[in-house]
Amino acid sequence: MNKYILFLILILPINLYAAEKYEKIHDLKVNTQVPAKIIKTEYYQIDTVVKSNGFLNIYSIKSEFGDYQVTGNLSLLIVIRELYALNELQHLSKSKVFIEAAANSATGSIESMFHVATNPVQTVKGIPGGVSRLFNRTKDTAGAVYEGSKNVAGEAVGTVTGNEDDTGGDKDDKDLGDAAVETTGKAADWYFGVSAGQRKWAKKLGVDPYTKNELLQNALREVAKIDRAGSFAVRFAPIPRIPGSKYVNLANDAIWNLSYKELLEQNVEKLTELGISEASIEKFLANQSFSPSMQTYLIEAVLQLEDVKNRNILIELASTKDTEDFARFYLETVILMTWFDGQKEKLAEIKSFGETPYSIDIKNRLILLLPVDYLFWTEKLAGKASEMTSDVLKEEASEMDALFLGDLSPLSESGLKNMGWVVEDELNERTKQFRDKYLGVVE
């Protein structure tokens, strides 16, 4: 046989394998990523093409309240919930009883309630660095996040800064000067402008009273001024109230019923009980990537890991998250840990690889839980996953289990298995059932 032909035969399988070793990120179809019932309504539509950063989906939404770009399935559900709330408030504003009440109120005008914001809520920044941050070995961004958050606080929702004493706001709270308020410095000034009336309406509509959606904050503030008697009703029940509330004992009632100062004091007290240092508390509370609600959820989730060693590292790691999307991704990760500890197997210890937390369960299995939407096996991801695998192998765990909230490409699944990870279909199917309920897709 010709030696050249023999050489081609010998290397052909290797070349074919190499061609399929990695994949490039490509667009996805929206009907493969989210339930059909939430793709289109009379007041918004999600684009049929879904972009990706390699592990989180990026959605484009057109609505009568503005255009949005949203990173991640959880953020998508939150924005959709806020659009439902805006639609409900718009419907309410056209009712006879509301128009009459507005005419008799101090505000007198409702036209501005639904003026489309020039810069509607956008989370297109996503997670800077993509998969590099997902499996980053270092944790040196915390200080920069803290310093940056102190300087940019309140910029996202400048219109809600101020005192709303006429609707039960926190006019005097900023002057109290107690330790809890001092902890955050100037980082949270605009939160003091969220009135009791706004929180009440946020509760009715099932949205975060500290949302950075400028249009929704404006609408909540105006309707709160007009509805002082609390007589206006909404057409639907707030389901889900705020994603994640059904599965972790989070302080939803505190978020809606307590003033920001009271909520802050409560969170400082619980962080102190956890043994978090004063400096770390200051960094965590000043990080504007986490809203007060998200901070409260994270604290409550960590408290749920009652007998888990080193759980405090989950608060420390939160200070490295420098966008709202990264913060939500991290919060989902911690909530998944809480779910696993309560529903699957008790966890023994929390550890981390750089910015990514993982756990060891009581059977000495290493458990990696990641709330990805769709994971592509790119060359960069494979390299980072290899680094993490080499590092965690030092744990000498009985096995390494990887569970994901979303889907994996076939190459991602085979790539992880080839590195020694257990990617068990049955376990991941149960995780997906948790995802659907957690995101409010099913009851």
MARFIMI-548522 format. One record per residue (C-alpha): residue number from 1; x, y, z. Coordinates in pm, whole numbers, plus 50000, padded with zeros to 5 digits. Layout:
<atoms>
ATOM/pos/u/v/w
ATOM/NUM/X/Y/Z
...
</atoms>
This chain:
<atoms>
ATOM/pos/u/v/w
ATOM/1/50000/50000/50000
ATOM/2/50121/50350/49920
ATOM/3/50283/50493/50234
ATOM/4/50107/50829/50185
ATOM/5/49765/50662/50166
ATOM/6/49846/50456/50476
ATOM/7/49944/50775/50658
ATOM/8/49610/50938/50567
ATOM/9/49417/50634/50690
ATOM/10/49601/50642/51021
ATOM/11/49549/51013/51092
ATOM/12/49192/51042/50953
ATOM/13/49015/50927/51274
ATOM/14/49229/51168/51477
ATOM/15/49141/51461/51252
ATOM/16/48773/51375/51258
ATOM/17/48780/51358/51638
ATOM/18/48965/51689/51659
ATOM/19/48706/51855/51434
ATOM/20/48432/51751/51675
ATOM/21/48623/51818/51996
ATOM/22/48490/52170/52040
ATOM/23/48199/52374/51911
ATOM/24/48131/52736/51834
ATOM/25/47853/52932/52000
ATOM/26/47556/52961/51769
ATOM/27/47207/53108/51777
ATOM/28/46921/52910/51930
ATOM/29/46550/52911/51854
ATOM/30/46331/53067/52119
ATOM/31/46073/52786/52108
ATOM/32/46345/52541/52216
ATOM/33/46442/52750/52517
ATOM/34/46123/52882/52677
ATOM/35/45759/52766/52698
ATOM/36/45541/52874/52405
ATOM/37/45291/53049/52633
ATOM/38/45539/53320/52732
ATOM/39/45692/53395/52389
ATOM/40/45423/53638/52274
ATOM/41/45134/53834/52424
ATOM/42/44934/54135/52309
ATOM/43/45192/54374/52458
ATOM/44/45531/54206/52410
ATOM/45/45709/53953/52191
ATOM/46/46039/53770/52236
ATOM/47/46253/53754/51923
ATOM/48/46265/53411/51760
ATOM/49/46648/53418/51759
ATOM/50/46824/53366/52092
ATOM/51/47188/53466/52129
ATOM/52/47424/53313/52385
ATOM/53/47743/53391/52574
ATOM/54/47823/53022/52594
ATOM/55/47615/52933/52898
ATOM/56/47342/53197/52937
ATOM/57/47083/53287/52674
ATOM/58/47045/53647/52555
ATOM/59/46688/53745/52460
ATOM/60/46556/54047/52273
ATOM/61/46206/54165/52365
ATOM/62/45991/54421/52189
ATOM/63/45707/54566/52392
ATOM/64/45479/54868/52407
ATOM/65/45678/54970/52714
ATOM/66/46014/54969/52535
ATOM/67/46268/54724/52395
ATOM/68/46473/54502/52623
ATOM/69/46780/54282/52600
ATOM/70/46794/54025/52877
ATOM/71/47070/53784/52975
ATOM/72/46959/53458/53135
ATOM/73/46632/53271/53174
ATOM/74/46573/53398/53526
ATOM/75/46618/53760/53419
ATOM/76/46382/53691/53129
ATOM/77/46110/53570/53365
ATOM/78/46162/53873/53589
ATOM/79/46132/54118/53296
ATOM/80/45822/53939/53169
ATOM/81/45672/53965/53515
ATOM/82/45747/54337/53517
ATOM/83/45582/54377/53176
ATOM/84/45272/54202/53312
ATOM/85/45279/54447/53602
ATOM/86/45311/54748/53370
ATOM/87/45025/54622/53157
ATOM/88/44808/54579/53465
ATOM/89/44889/54927/53592
ATOM/90/44819/55073/53250
ATOM/91/44480/54899/53244
ATOM/92/44410/55031/53593
ATOM/93/44504/55387/53493
ATOM/94/44232/55387/53226
ATOM/95/43955/55285/53465
ATOM/96/43694/55543/53565
ATOM/97/43753/55505/53938
ATOM/98/44127/55558/53896
ATOM/99/44087/55864/53672
ATOM/100/43851/56021/53924
ATOM/101/44089/55945/54209
ATOM/102/44380/56094/54013
ATOM/103/44182/56411/53948
ATOM/104/44122/56452/54321
ATOM/105/44477/56371/54425
ATOM/106/44775/56598/54466
ATOM/107/44945/56448/54162
ATOM/108/44660/56537/53927
ATOM/109/44821/56376/53620
ATOM/110/44866/56017/53510
ATOM/111/45001/56074/53160
ATOM/112/45359/56040/53278
ATOM/113/45303/55699/53435
ATOM/114/45361/55507/53115
ATOM/115/45591/55735/52923
ATOM/116/45835/55488/52770
ATOM/117/46175/55530/52928
ATOM/118/46450/55647/52697
ATOM/119/46672/55378/52845
ATOM/120/46448/55087/52949
ATOM/121/46588/54818/53174
ATOM/122/46866/54630/53000
ATOM/123/47087/54350/53121
ATOM/124/47282/54316/52800
ATOM/125/47612/54362/52986
ATOM/126/47571/54006/53104
ATOM/127/47868/53847/53273
ATOM/128/48191/54017/53167
ATOM/129/48444/53758/53056
ATOM/130/48181/53490/52994
ATOM/131/48311/53142/53073
ATOM/132/48637/53293/53192
ATOM/133/48444/53427/53491
ATOM/134/48244/53107/53528
ATOM/135/48559/52908/53606
ATOM/136/48790/53191/53707
ATOM/137/49068/53080/53938
ATOM/138/49111/53417/54113
ATOM/139/48888/53622/54341
ATOM/140/49063/53960/54319
ATOM/141/48770/54166/54188
ATOM/142/48590/54219/54518
ATOM/143/48764/54543/54607
ATOM/144/48706/54693/54265
ATOM/145/48339/54599/54276
ATOM/146/48302/54761/54616
ATOM/147/48472/55086/54517
ATOM/148/48284/55105/54188
ATOM/149/47947/55040/54345
ATOM/150/47992/55328/54587
ATOM/151/48047/55568/54299
ATOM/152/47765/55465/54066
ATOM/153/47488/55404/54319
ATOM/154/47149/55532/54220
ATOM/155/47234/55611/53859
ATOM/156/47006/55341/53720
ATOM/157/46692/55484/53877
ATOM/158/46756/55850/53937
ATOM/159/46385/55928/53920
ATOM/160/46306/55744/54241
ATOM/161/46552/55929/54459
ATOM/162/46379/56140/54720
ATOM/163/46140/56118/55010
ATOM/164/45789/55982/54979
ATOM/165/45653/56074/55317
ATOM/166/45305/56135/55175
ATOM/167/45277/55767/55082
ATOM/168/45448/55615/55381
ATOM/169/45806/55655/55264
ATOM/170/46121/55670/55470
ATOM/171/46176/56044/55490
ATOM/172/46340/56042/55831
ATOM/173/46529/55715/55805
ATOM/174/46833/55864/55634
ATOM/175/46891/56091/55934
ATOM/176/46894/55819/56197
ATOM/177/47264/55745/56153
ATOM/178/47261/55397/56304
ATOM/179/47519/55133/56221
ATOM/180/47309/54957/55959
ATOM/181/47258/55267/55748
ATOM/182/47617/55382/55792
ATOM/183/47735/55043/55664
ATOM/184/47628/55118/55308
ATOM/185/47751/55478/55291
ATOM/186/47596/55652/54992
ATOM/187/47558/55332/54793
ATOM/188/47187/55294/54858
ATOM/189/47048/55647/54878
ATOM/190/46772/55595/54624
ATOM/191/46637/55290/54806
ATOM/192/46519/55521/55086
ATOM/193/46282/55681/54834
ATOM/194/46088/55355/54789
ATOM/195/45771/55424/54986
ATOM/196/45543/55192/55177
ATOM/197/45284/55251/54905
ATOM/198/45527/55138/54635
ATOM/199/45615/54827/54833
ATOM/200/45245/54751/54879
ATOM/201/45183/54770/54505
ATOM/202/45496/54570/54430
ATOM/203/45353/54300/54655
ATOM/204/45017/54309/54475
ATOM/205/45187/54271/54140
ATOM/206/45452/54022/54246
ATOM/207/45753/54234/54153
ATOM/208/46066/54352/54330
ATOM/209/46000/54688/54501
ATOM/210/46367/54772/54440
ATOM/211/46363/54696/54068
ATOM/212/46590/54908/53852
ATOM/213/46322/54920/53582
ATOM/214/46275/55297/53570
ATOM/215/45935/55283/53400
ATOM/216/45795/55040/53655
ATOM/217/45932/55241/53947
ATOM/218/45767/55554/53808
ATOM/219/45434/55375/53769
ATOM/220/45451/55223/54118
ATOM/221/45528/55562/54270
ATOM/222/45244/55741/54089
ATOM/223/44980/55478/54161
ATOM/224/45088/55471/54526
ATOM/225/45031/55847/54551
ATOM/226/44682/55818/54406
ATOM/227/44579/55499/54586
ATOM/228/44630/55619/54942
ATOM/229/44325/55430/55064
ATOM/230/44447/55105/54911
ATOM/231/44115/55047/54735
ATOM/232/44234/54960/54384
ATOM/233/44245/54591/54292
ATOM/234/44448/54401/54035
ATOM/235/44318/54145/53788
ATOM/236/44559/53861/53863
ATOM/237/44729/53689/54153
ATOM/238/45104/53749/54193
ATOM/239/45236/53408/54081
ATOM/240/45526/53373/54117
ATOM/241/45564/53650/54375
ATOM/242/45934/53682/54313
ATOM/243/46116/53383/54153
ATOM/244/46262/53142/54406
ATOM/245/46024/53224/54690
ATOM/246/45852/52883/54688
ATOM/247/46166/52676/54746
ATOM/248/46374/52861/55000
ATOM/249/46254/53020/55321
ATOM/250/46326/53371/55199
ATOM/251/46201/53689/55359
ATOM/252/45944/53797/55100
ATOM/253/45718/53955/55358
ATOM/254/46011/54153/55499
ATOM/255/46102/54281/55152
ATOM/256/45751/54414/55094
ATOM/257/45652/54515/55447
ATOM/258/45970/54662/55598
ATOM/259/46117/54996/55506
ATOM/260/46458/54983/55342
ATOM/261/46622/55091/55668
ATOM/262/46442/54816/55861
ATOM/263/46532/54559/55596
ATOM/264/46894/54673/55605
ATOM/265/46907/54646/55984
ATOM/266/46762/54295/55966
ATOM/267/47017/54187/55706
ATOM/268/47308/54334/55904
ATOM/269/47189/54149/56213
ATOM/270/47169/53817/56028
ATOM/271/47506/53864/55862
ATOM/272/47656/53937/56204
ATOM/273/47496/53621/56342
ATOM/274/47659/53429/56057
ATOM/275/47995/53556/56178
ATOM/276/48064/53778/55877
ATOM/277/48324/54046/55949
ATOM/278/48225/54413/55952
ATOM/279/48443/54484/55647
ATOM/280/48286/54197/55451
ATOM/281/47935/54309/55549
ATOM/282/48014/54657/55420
ATOM/283/48141/54523/55086
ATOM/284/47843/54293/55044
ATOM/285/47577/54553/55124
ATOM/286/47746/54821/54912
ATOM/287/47758/54600/54602
ATOM/288/47488/54747/54379
ATOM/289/47483/54437/54159
ATOM/290/47257/54290/54429
ATOM/291/46932/54471/54498
ATOM/292/46817/54475/54863
ATOM/293/46578/54192/54773
ATOM/294/46854/53983/54619
ATOM/295/47075/54044/54922
ATOM/296/46793/53929/55148
ATOM/297/46736/53614/54940
ATOM/298/47105/53527/54945
ATOM/299/47133/53574/55322
ATOM/300/46827/53356/55382
ATOM/301/46958/53089/55144
ATOM/302/47292/53077/55327
ATOM/303/47109/53054/55659
ATOM/304/46925/52749/55524
ATOM/305/47261/52567/55498
ATOM/306/47256/52544/55875
ATOM/307/47494/52253/55933
ATOM/308/47718/52309/55631
ATOM/309/48080/52394/55709
ATOM/310/48228/52711/55558
ATOM/311/47892/52843/55435
ATOM/312/48007/53200/55504
ATOM/313/48228/53188/55195
ATOM/314/47908/53228/54992
ATOM/315/47870/53583/55128
ATOM/316/48237/53660/55065
ATOM/317/48215/53539/54703
ATOM/318/47908/53756/54639
ATOM/319/48125/54068/54661
ATOM/320/48304/53970/54338
ATOM/321/47988/53985/54125
ATOM/322/48003/54309/53930
ATOM/323/47686/54303/53718
ATOM/324/47325/54234/53805
ATOM/325/47323/53933/53571
ATOM/326/47628/53782/53737
ATOM/327/47469/53847/54076
ATOM/328/47147/53669/53968
ATOM/329/47349/53378/53830
ATOM/330/47532/53352/54160
ATOM/331/47211/53378/54364
ATOM/332/47062/53094/54159
ATOM/333/47372/52886/54227
ATOM/334/47334/52930/54603
ATOM/335/46960/52858/54587
ATOM/336/47041/52537/54396
ATOM/337/47275/52440/54679
ATOM/338/46996/52498/54928
ATOM/339/46760/52289/54717
ATOM/340/47014/52005/54690
ATOM/341/47083/52011/55064
ATOM/342/46713/51998/55146
ATOM/343/46581/51767/54873
ATOM/344/46868/51547/54752
ATOM/345/47156/51489/54992
ATOM/346/47286/51682/55289
ATOM/347/47588/51893/55216
ATOM/348/47890/51885/55446
ATOM/349/48108/52172/55329
ATOM/350/48123/52463/55083
ATOM/351/48444/52526/54887
ATOM/352/48531/52732/54583
ATOM/353/48736/52734/54268
ATOM/354/48804/53103/54226
ATOM/355/48464/53271/54200
ATOM/356/48274/52944/54153
ATOM/357/48142/52771/54467
ATOM/358/48099/52395/54491
ATOM/359/48018/52160/54775
ATOM/360/48111/51828/54930
ATOM/361/47816/51620/55045
ATOM/362/47804/51381/55342
ATOM/363/47894/51089/55112
ATOM/364/48216/51269/55015
ATOM/365/48091/51343/54665
ATOM/366/48193/51670/54504
ATOM/367/47877/51851/54385
ATOM/368/47894/52124/54121
ATOM/369/47561/52303/54064
ATOM/370/47537/52558/53784
ATOM/371/47222/52743/53665
ATOM/372/47324/52753/53298
ATOM/373/47062/52798/53024
ATOM/374/47245/52611/52748
ATOM/375/47610/52509/52775
ATOM/376/47830/52510/52463
ATOM/377/48153/52309/52472
ATOM/378/48382/52579/52334
ATOM/379/48759/52551/52345
ATOM/380/48772/52819/52616
ATOM/381/48513/52642/52831
ATOM/382/48690/52309/52791
ATOM/383/49016/52469/52899
ATOM/384/48861/52631/53205
ATOM/385/48674/52313/53295
ATOM/386/49001/52121/53269
ATOM/387/49171/52367/53505
ATOM/388/48891/52334/53758
ATOM/389/48887/51955/53729
ATOM/390/49261/51934/53794
ATOM/391/49218/52157/54098
ATOM/392/48920/51981/54256
ATOM/393/49070/51635/54200
ATOM/394/49290/51722/54497
ATOM/395/48979/51692/54715
ATOM/396/48996/51313/54676
ATOM/397/48617/51298/54662
ATOM/398/48451/50964/54592
ATOM/399/48309/51109/54268
ATOM/400/48246/51444/54097
ATOM/401/47882/51517/54015
ATOM/402/47776/51803/53787
ATOM/403/47413/51915/53785
ATOM/404/47276/52189/53564
ATOM/405/46957/52394/53575
ATOM/406/46941/52410/53196
ATOM/407/47060/52202/52903
ATOM/408/47397/52084/52779
ATOM/409/47505/52034/52422
ATOM/410/47601/51672/52345
ATOM/411/47966/51780/52325
ATOM/412/47943/51948/52667
ATOM/413/47804/51633/52825
ATOM/414/48063/51405/52665
ATOM/415/48344/51651/52738
ATOM/416/48261/51666/53108
ATOM/417/48224/51288/53129
ATOM/418/48562/51243/52963
ATOM/419/48712/51460/53238
ATOM/420/48564/51232/53503
ATOM/421/48246/51420/53590
ATOM/422/47925/51228/53652
ATOM/423/47651/51393/53446
ATOM/424/47354/51183/53546
ATOM/425/47050/51228/53324
ATOM/426/46800/51131/53594
ATOM/427/46946/51379/53841
ATOM/428/46955/51655/53582
ATOM/429/46595/51582/53482
ATOM/430/46490/51637/53844
ATOM/431/46695/51955/53846
ATOM/432/46507/52074/53537
ATOM/433/46175/52004/53709
ATOM/434/46297/52222/53994
ATOM/435/46393/52487/53736
ATOM/436/46046/52498/53581
ATOM/437/45878/52543/53917
ATOM/438/46145/52780/54041
ATOM/439/46101/53006/53740
ATOM/440/45722/52993/53769
ATOM/441/45682/52819/53434
ATOM/442/45464/52549/53591
ATOM/443/45281/52528/53922
</atoms>
